[in-house]
Amino acid sequence: MNAINKTQVKVNDQAQVLDATSKVTVALFGGTAALIGLWAVACFAGALMTAGPLGLIKGFFSAVTGF
């Protein structure tokens, strides 16, 4: 009977560690995605301020068509 209780405690502890690890991993990936999104918005805003909206559209079509 004692061996069964020890096994249950061991399995429960492992489950708790996996749960905590997965929460940390999700938080890290979420934070990384947020930073990448903020960087993209900053780059887009900088391009708009430098070339203006029409210059940005013209540059996009130049890049896509090659002309």
N, CA, C and O atoms as a Tinker XYZ file with bonds, in Angstrom:
   268  protein
     1  N      0.816000   -1.192000    0.000000    73     2
     2  CA     0.000000    0.000000    0.000000    64     1     3
     3  C      0.858000    1.254000    0.000000    63     2     4     5
     4  O      0.509000    2.242000   -0.644000    81     3
     5  N      1.966000    1.226000    0.707000    73     3     6
     6  CA     2.847000    2.381000    0.795000    64     5     7
     7  C      3.495000    2.688000   -0.554000    63     6     8     9
     8  O      3.693000    3.855000   -0.893000    81     7
     9  N      3.823000    1.658000   -1.320000    73     7    10
    10  CA     4.439000    1.865000   -2.635000    64     9    11
    11  C      3.475000    2.546000   -3.588000    63    10    12    13
    12  O      3.892000    3.356000   -4.416000    81    11
    13  N      2.200000    2.232000   -3.484000    73    11    14
    14  CA     1.189000    2.872000   -4.348000    64    13    15
    15  C      1.093000    4.349000   -4.030000    63    14    16    17
    16  O      1.010000    5.164000   -4.949000    81    15
    17  N      1.101000    4.718000   -2.769000    73    15    18
    18  CA     1.022000    6.122000   -2.386000    64    17    19
    19  C      2.244000    6.893000   -2.876000    63    18    20    21
    20  O      2.109000    8.020000   -3.352000    81    19
    21  N      3.434000    6.304000   -2.768000    73    19    22
    22  CA     4.648000    6.970000   -3.241000    64    21    23
    23  C      4.598000    7.179000   -4.749000    63    22    24    25
    24  O      5.028000    8.219000   -5.247000    81    23
    25  N      4.075000    6.197000   -5.476000    73    23    26
    26  CA     3.971000    6.316000   -6.927000    64    25    27
    27  C      2.998000    7.419000   -7.305000    63    26    28    29
    28  O      3.257000    8.183000   -8.234000    81    27
    29  N      1.880000    7.509000   -6.593000    73    27    30
    30  CA     0.891000    8.540000   -6.883000    64    29    31
    31  C      1.459000    9.931000   -6.618000    63    30    32    33
    32  O      1.218000   10.858000   -7.390000    81    31
    33  N      2.196000   10.076000   -5.554000    73    31    34
    34  CA     2.811000   11.375000   -5.230000    64    33    35
    35  C      3.838000   11.739000   -6.294000    63    34    36    37
    36  O      3.903000   12.891000   -6.726000    81    35
    37  N      4.635000   10.772000   -6.717000    73    35    38
    38  CA     5.669000   11.029000   -7.714000    64    37    39
    39  C      5.046000   11.462000   -9.045000    63    38    40    41
    40  O      5.523000   12.410000   -9.670000    81    39
    41  N      3.990000   10.779000   -9.480000    73    39    42
    42  CA     3.310000   11.120000  -10.726000    64    41    43
    43  C      2.671000   12.492000  -10.613000    63    42    44    45
    44  O      2.712000   13.274000  -11.562000    81    43
    45  N      2.082000   12.792000   -9.467000    73    43    46
    46  CA     1.439000   14.088000   -9.253000    64    45    47
    47  C      2.474000   15.212000   -9.302000    63    46    48    49
    48  O      2.212000   16.261000   -9.892000    81    47
    49  N      3.629000   15.014000   -8.700000    73    47    50
    50  CA     4.693000   16.020000   -8.728000    64    49    51
    51  C      5.183000   16.263000  -10.154000    63    50    52    53
    52  O      5.426000   17.404000  -10.547000    81    51
    53  N      5.325000   15.194000  -10.917000    73    51    54
    54  CA     5.764000   15.343000  -12.302000    64    53    55
    55  C      4.740000   16.109000  -13.118000    63    54    56    57
    56  O      5.105000   16.918000  -13.971000    81    55
    57  N      3.471000   15.865000  -12.868000    73    55    58
    58  CA     2.410000   16.576000  -13.582000    64    57    59
    59  C      2.443000   18.061000  -13.234000    63    58    60    61
    60  O      2.236000   18.902000  -14.109000    81    59
    61  N      2.695000   18.392000  -11.991000    73    59    62
    62  CA     2.762000   19.794000  -11.577000    64    61    63
    63  C      3.958000   20.496000  -12.219000    63    62    64    65
    64  O      3.851000   21.656000  -12.616000    81    63
    65  N      5.078000   19.814000  -12.322000    73    63    66
    66  CA     6.264000   20.397000  -12.958000    64    65    67
    67  C      5.994000   20.643000  -14.441000    63    66    68    69
    68  O      6.342000   21.698000  -14.971000    81    67
    69  N      5.375000   19.672000  -15.108000    73    67    70
    70  CA     5.048000   19.847000  -16.525000    64    69    71
    71  C      4.061000   20.987000  -16.730000    63    70    72    73
    72  O      4.172000   21.732000  -17.704000    81    71
    73  N      3.102000   21.132000  -15.831000    73    71    74
    74  CA     2.118000   22.204000  -15.929000    64    73    75
    75  C      2.801000   23.567000  -15.791000    63    74    76    77
    76  O      2.525000   24.483000  -16.566000    81    75
    77  N      3.679000   23.698000  -14.818000    73    75    78
    78  CA     4.393000   24.965000  -14.613000    64    77    79
    79  C      5.315000   25.267000  -15.792000    63    78    80    81
    80  O      5.424000   26.415000  -16.222000    81    79
    81  N      5.973000   24.243000  -16.310000    73    79    82
    82  CA     6.874000   24.438000  -17.449000    64    81    83
    83  C      6.104000   24.890000  -18.679000    63    82    84    85
    84  O      6.565000   25.763000  -19.414000    81    83
    85  N      4.946000   24.309000  -18.907000    73    83    86
    86  CA     4.170000   24.695000  -20.079000    64    85    87
    87  C      3.642000   26.118000  -19.940000    63    86    88    89
    88  O      3.561000   26.841000  -20.934000    81    87
    89  N      3.283000   26.532000  -18.736000    73    87    90
    90  CA     2.819000   27.915000  -18.533000    64    89    91
    91  C      3.943000   28.908000  -18.818000    63    90    92    93
    92  O      3.712000   29.940000  -19.448000    81    91
    93  N      5.149000   28.607000  -18.362000    73    91    94
    94  CA     6.289000   29.487000  -18.612000    64    93    95
    95  C      6.594000   29.548000  -20.104000    63    94    96    97
    96  O      6.885000   30.618000  -20.640000    81    95
    97  N      6.527000   28.404000  -20.770000    73    95    98
    98  CA     6.802000   28.362000  -22.207000    64    97    99
    99  C      5.791000   29.189000  -22.987000    63    98   100   101
   100  O      6.167000   29.934000  -23.892000    81    99
   101  N      4.517000   29.066000  -22.647000    73    99   102
   102  CA     3.477000   29.848000  -23.328000    64   101   103
   103  C      3.700000   31.341000  -23.083000    63   102   104   105
   104  O      3.537000   32.146000  -24.000000    81   103
   105  N      4.064000   31.711000  -21.875000    73   103   106
   106  CA     4.319000   33.119000  -21.572000    64   105   107
   107  C      5.514000   33.645000  -22.364000    63   106   108   109
   108  O      5.471000   34.768000  -22.866000    81   107
   109  N      6.569000   32.859000  -22.483000    73   107   110
   110  CA     7.744000   33.293000  -23.247000    64   109   111
   111  C      7.419000   33.453000  -24.732000    63   110   112   113
   112  O      7.825000   34.434000  -25.354000    81   111
   113  N      6.688000   32.490000  -25.300000    73   111   114
   114  CA     6.316000   32.606000  -26.706000    64   113   115
   115  C      5.378000   33.786000  -26.935000    63   114   116   117
   116  O      5.489000   34.473000  -27.950000    81   115
   117  N      4.463000   34.028000  -26.010000    73   115   118
   118  CA     3.565000   35.176000  -26.131000    64   117   119
   119  C      4.319000   36.495000  -26.063000    63   118   120   121
   120  O      4.040000   37.417000  -26.829000    81   119
   121  N      5.265000   36.582000  -25.153000    73   119   122
   122  CA     6.080000   37.798000  -25.052000    64   121   123
   123  C      6.927000   38.031000  -26.285000    63   122   124   125
   124  O      7.075000   39.164000  -26.741000    81   123
   125  N      7.483000   36.959000  -26.825000    73   123   126
   126  CA     8.287000   37.065000  -28.044000    64   125   127
   127  C      7.423000   37.525000  -29.219000    63   126   128   129
   128  O      7.842000   38.376000  -30.003000    81   127
   129  N      6.232000   36.971000  -29.340000    73   127   130
   130  CA     5.316000   37.373000  -30.414000    64   129   131
   131  C      4.928000   38.841000  -30.272000    63   130   132   133
   132  O      4.836000   39.555000  -31.271000    81   131
   133  N      4.700000   39.295000  -29.051000    73   131   134
   134  CA     4.350000   40.697000  -28.825000    64   133   135
   135  C      5.501000   41.621000  -29.217000    63   134   136   137
   136  O      5.272000   42.663000  -29.832000    81   135
   137  N      6.725000   41.256000  -28.872000    73   135   138
   138  CA     7.876000   42.081000  -29.246000    64   137   139
   139  C      8.062000   42.131000  -30.760000    63   138   140   141
   140  O      8.380000   43.186000  -31.310000    81   139
   141  N      7.868000   41.010000  -31.433000    73   139   142
   142  CA     7.991000   40.988000  -32.889000    64   141   143
   143  C      6.911000   41.862000  -33.517000    63   142   144   145
   144  O      7.182000   42.586000  -34.475000    81   143
   145  N      5.697000   41.802000  -32.992000    73   143   146
   146  CA     4.610000   42.634000  -33.497000    64   145   147
   147  C      4.882000   44.114000  -33.299000    63   146   148   149
   148  O      4.625000   44.920000  -34.193000    81   147
   149  N      5.397000   44.476000  -32.139000    73   147   150
   150  CA     5.730000   45.887000  -31.897000    64   149   151
   151  C      6.838000   46.363000  -32.833000    63   150   152   153
   152  O      6.796000   47.491000  -33.324000    81   151
   153  N      7.821000   45.511000  -33.077000    73   151   154
   154  CA     8.908000   45.856000  -33.994000    64   153   155
   155  C      8.364000   46.062000  -35.409000    63   154   156   157
   156  O      8.796000   46.982000  -36.104000    81   155
   157  N      7.430000   45.228000  -35.841000    73   155   158
   158  CA     6.836000   45.358000  -37.172000    64   157   159
   159  C      6.063000   46.664000  -37.294000    63   158   160   161
   160  O      6.154000   47.344000  -38.316000    81   159
   161  N      5.313000   47.017000  -36.277000    73   159   162
   162  CA     4.562000   48.279000  -36.299000    64   161   163
   163  C      5.522000   49.464000  -36.344000    63   162   164   165
   164  O      5.266000   50.434000  -37.058000    81   163
   165  N      6.613000   49.403000  -35.600000    73   163   166
   166  CA     7.587000   50.488000  -35.606000    64   165   167
   167  C      8.245000   50.631000  -36.976000    63   166   168   169
   168  O      8.463000   51.746000  -37.451000    81   167
   169  N      8.558000   49.508000  -37.608000    73   167   170
   170  CA     9.163000   49.556000  -38.945000    64   169   171
   171  C      8.190000   50.130000  -39.966000    63   170   172   173
   172  O      8.579000   50.930000  -40.816000    81   171
   173  N      6.937000   49.727000  -39.885000    73   171   174
   174  CA     5.923000   50.230000  -40.805000    64   173   175
   175  C      5.720000   51.737000  -40.605000    63   174   176   177
   176  O      5.612000   52.480000  -41.580000    81   175
   177  N      5.668000   52.182000  -39.372000    73   175   178
   178  CA     5.510000   53.606000  -39.085000    64   177   179
   179  C      6.717000   54.401000  -39.600000    63   178   180   181
   180  O      6.556000   55.493000  -40.145000    81   179
   181  N      7.904000   53.858000  -39.428000    73   179   182
   182  CA     9.101000   54.531000  -39.937000    64   181   183
   183  C      9.099000   54.627000  -41.451000    63   182   184   185
   184  O      9.497000   55.649000  -42.010000    81   183
   185  N      8.656000   53.573000  -42.118000    73   183   186
   186  CA     8.578000   53.597000  -43.583000    64   185   187
   187  C      7.540000   54.608000  -44.045000    63   186   188   189
   188  O      7.759000   55.305000  -45.036000    81   187
   189  N      6.424000   54.698000  -43.351000    73   187   190
   190  CA     5.392000   55.680000  -43.714000    64   189   191
   191  C      5.900000   57.104000  -43.527000    63   190   192   193
   192  O      5.603000   57.977000  -44.343000    81   191
   193  N      6.652000   57.347000  -42.475000    73   191   194
   194  CA     7.162000   58.697000  -42.231000    64   193   195
   195  C      8.262000   59.063000  -43.222000    63   194   196   197
   196  O      8.396000   60.232000  -43.583000    81   195
   197  N      9.044000   58.094000  -43.665000    73   195   198
   198  CA    10.140000   58.365000  -44.585000    64   197   199
   199  C      9.651000   58.560000  -46.013000    63   198   200   201
   200  O      9.992000   59.559000  -46.647000    81   199
   201  N      8.865000   57.633000  -46.528000    73   199   202
   202  CA     8.464000   57.662000  -47.939000    64   201   203
   203  C      7.056000   58.191000  -48.140000    63   202   204   205
   204  O      6.702000   58.577000  -49.254000    81   203
   205  N      6.260000   58.218000  -47.110000    73   203   206
   206  CA     4.870000   58.623000  -47.250000    64   205   207
   207  C      4.032000   57.452000  -47.762000    63   206   208   209
   208  O      4.569000   56.447000  -48.227000    81   207
   209  N      2.716000   57.597000  -47.671000    73   207   210
   210  CA     1.852000   56.486000  -48.079000    64   209   211
   211  C      1.971000   56.141000  -49.560000    63   210   212   213
   212  O      2.022000   54.964000  -49.917000    81   211
   213  N      2.016000   57.141000  -50.415000    73   211   214
   214  CA     2.097000   56.873000  -51.856000    64   213   215
   215  C      3.453000   56.273000  -52.230000    63   214   216   217
   216  O      3.520000   55.369000  -53.062000    81   215
   217  N      4.510000   56.761000  -51.634000    73   215   218
   218  CA     5.837000   56.196000  -51.885000    64   217   219
   219  C      5.932000   54.750000  -51.417000    63   218   220   221
   220  O      6.607000   53.930000  -52.039000    81   219
   221  N      5.251000   54.444000  -50.316000    73   219   222
   222  CA     5.250000   53.076000  -49.801000    64   221   223
   223  C      4.493000   52.144000  -50.747000    63   222   224   225
   224  O      4.932000   51.022000  -51.001000    81   223
   225  N      3.368000   52.606000  -51.262000    73   223   226
   226  CA     2.597000   51.794000  -52.217000    64   225   227
   227  C      3.385000   51.612000  -53.514000    63   226   228   229
   228  O      3.440000   50.515000  -54.069000    81   227
   229  N      3.994000   52.700000  -53.990000    73   227   230
   230  CA     4.794000   52.614000  -55.218000    64   229   231
   231  C      5.969000   51.645000  -55.034000    63   230   232   233
   232  O      6.247000   50.830000  -55.914000    81   231
   233  N      6.639000   51.735000  -53.918000    73   231   234
   234  CA     7.752000   50.846000  -53.633000    64   233   235
   235  C      7.310000   49.384000  -53.520000    63   234   236   237
   236  O      8.038000   48.480000  -53.929000    81   235
   237  N      6.125000   49.158000  -52.968000    73   235   238
   238  CA     5.603000   47.794000  -52.869000    64   237   239
   239  C      5.371000   47.216000  -54.250000    63   238   240   241
   240  O      5.792000   46.095000  -54.537000    81   239
   241  N      4.700000   47.978000  -55.111000    73   239   242
   242  CA     4.429000   47.464000  -56.457000    64   241   243
   243  C      5.708000   47.306000  -57.275000    63   242   244   245
   244  O      5.796000   46.404000  -58.108000    81   243
   245  N      6.695000   48.165000  -57.051000    73   243   246
   246  CA     7.981000   48.005000  -57.708000    64   245   247
   247  C      8.653000   46.711000  -57.272000    63   246   248   249
   248  O      9.226000   45.995000  -58.093000    81   247
   249  N      8.584000   46.418000  -55.997000    73   247   250
   250  CA     9.211000   45.205000  -55.476000    64   249   251
   251  C      8.518000   43.952000  -55.990000    63   250   252   253
   252  O      9.173000   42.952000  -56.284000    81   251
   253  N      7.191000   44.005000  -56.099000    73   251   254
   254  CA     6.445000   42.833000  -56.516000    64   253   255
   255  C      6.602000   42.581000  -58.016000    63   254   256   257
   256  O      6.817000   41.444000  -58.436000    81   255
   257  N      6.496000   43.636000  -58.819000    73   255   258
   258  CA     6.548000   43.457000  -60.282000    64   257   259
   259  C      7.967000   43.495000  -60.835000    63   258   260   261
   260  O      8.222000   42.925000  -61.896000    81   259
   261  N      8.873000   44.136000  -60.163000    73   259   262
   262  CA    10.250000   44.238000  -60.659000    64   261   263
   263  C     10.473000   45.436000  -61.560000    63   262   264   265
   264  O     11.551000   45.586000  -62.136000    81   263
   265  N      9.473000   46.288000  -61.689000    73   263   266
   266  CA     9.619000   47.484000  -62.554000    64   265   267
   267  C      9.774000   48.727000  -61.723000    63   266   268
   268  O      9.909000   49.822000  -62.268000    81   267
